[in-house]
Amino acid sequence: MPSYIVNRNSQPNGDHEVHKLSCTRLPDPANRMPLGEHASCSTAVAKAKKTYPTADGCAYCSPACHKR
């Protein structure tokens, strides 16, 4: 199962992006909050939403969970 992180910094629209650790568009290490391993981006985003209600999947590595 892939490992996921959420960006502690929000995007201009307020979203905190959830990325697979293999993503080519990861934030700086200091801005990553680990989410652990997940079978899909949907459970990773659900975990991120507990801290960041505006969490959303990365359009590049988690397009199935990218809503905005």
One Martini backbone bead per residue (centre of mass of N, CA, C, O) as a GRO file, in nm:
protein
   68
    1MET     BB    1   0.098   0.035   0.020
    2PRO     BB    2   0.067   0.357   0.010
    3SER     BB    3   0.201   0.655   0.106
    4TYR     BB    4   0.090   0.948   0.288
    5ILE     BB    5   0.038   1.306   0.258
    6VAL     BB    6   0.007   1.639   0.395
    7ASN     BB    7  -0.017   1.967   0.343
    8ARG     BB    8   0.021   2.225   0.570
    9ASN     BB    9  -0.013   2.397   0.325
   10SER     BB   10  -0.207   2.592   0.149
   11GLN     BB   11  -0.371   2.674  -0.105
   12PRO     BB   12  -0.519   2.943  -0.249
   13ASN     BB   13  -0.812   2.784  -0.201
   14GLY     BB   14  -0.745   2.613   0.093
   15ASP     BB   15  -0.617   2.356   0.024
   16HIS     BB   16  -0.501   2.032   0.132
   17GLU     BB   17  -0.277   1.828  -0.005
   18VAL     BB   18  -0.279   1.493  -0.116
   19HIS     BB   19   0.000   1.259  -0.116
   20LYS     BB   20   0.210   1.061  -0.250
   21LEU     BB   21   0.540   0.977  -0.196
   22SER     BB   22   0.577   0.943  -0.529
   23CYS     BB   23   0.545   1.225  -0.592
   24THR     BB   24   0.657   1.508  -0.793
   25ARG     BB   25   0.473   1.729  -0.590
   26LEU     BB   26   0.607   1.771  -0.327
   27PRO     BB   27   0.656   1.903  -0.048
   28ASP     BB   28   0.831   2.005   0.181
   29PRO     BB   29   0.924   1.827   0.451
   30ALA     BB   30   0.820   2.046   0.665
   31ASN     BB   31   0.510   2.027   0.514
   32ARG     BB   32   0.468   1.730   0.620
   33MET     BB   33   0.197   1.503   0.692
   34PRO     BB   34   0.152   1.205   0.799
   35LEU     BB   35  -0.089   0.922   0.705
   36GLY     BB   36   0.014   0.672   0.587
   37GLU     BB   37  -0.123   0.378   0.488
   38HIS     BB   38  -0.316   0.322   0.178
   39ALA     BB   39  -0.535   0.182  -0.056
   40SER     BB   40  -0.648   0.484  -0.083
   41CYS     BB   41  -0.717   0.817  -0.116
   42SER     BB   42  -0.983   0.832   0.048
   43THR     BB   43  -0.861   0.757   0.330
   44ALA     BB   44  -0.647   0.978   0.335
   45VAL     BB   45  -0.840   1.219   0.316
   46ALA     BB   46  -1.008   1.154   0.564
   47LYS     BB   47  -0.774   1.190   0.761
   48ALA     BB   48  -0.698   1.484   0.682
   49LYS     BB   49  -0.987   1.610   0.758
   50LYS     BB   50  -0.940   1.605   1.071
   51THR     BB   51  -0.739   1.859   1.034
   52TYR     BB   52  -0.825   1.929   0.718
   53PRO     BB   53  -1.130   1.998   0.582
   54THR     BB   54  -0.986   2.088   0.283
   55ALA     BB   55  -0.901   1.833   0.180
   56ASP     BB   56  -0.719   1.712  -0.119
   57GLY     BB   57  -0.636   1.570  -0.397
   58CYS     BB   58  -0.403   1.522  -0.614
   59ALA     BB   59  -0.405   1.563  -0.958
   60TYR     BB   60  -0.153   1.359  -1.011
   61CYS     BB   61  -0.161   1.114  -0.771
   62SER     BB   62  -0.498   1.177  -0.684
   63PRO     BB   63  -0.749   1.214  -0.897
   64ALA     BB   64  -0.994   1.067  -0.752
   65CYS     BB   65  -0.962   1.308  -0.505
   66HIS     BB   66  -1.002   1.545  -0.703
   67LYS     BB   67  -1.243   1.821  -0.673
   68ARG     BB   68  -1.100   2.129  -0.757
   0.00000   0.00000   0.00000
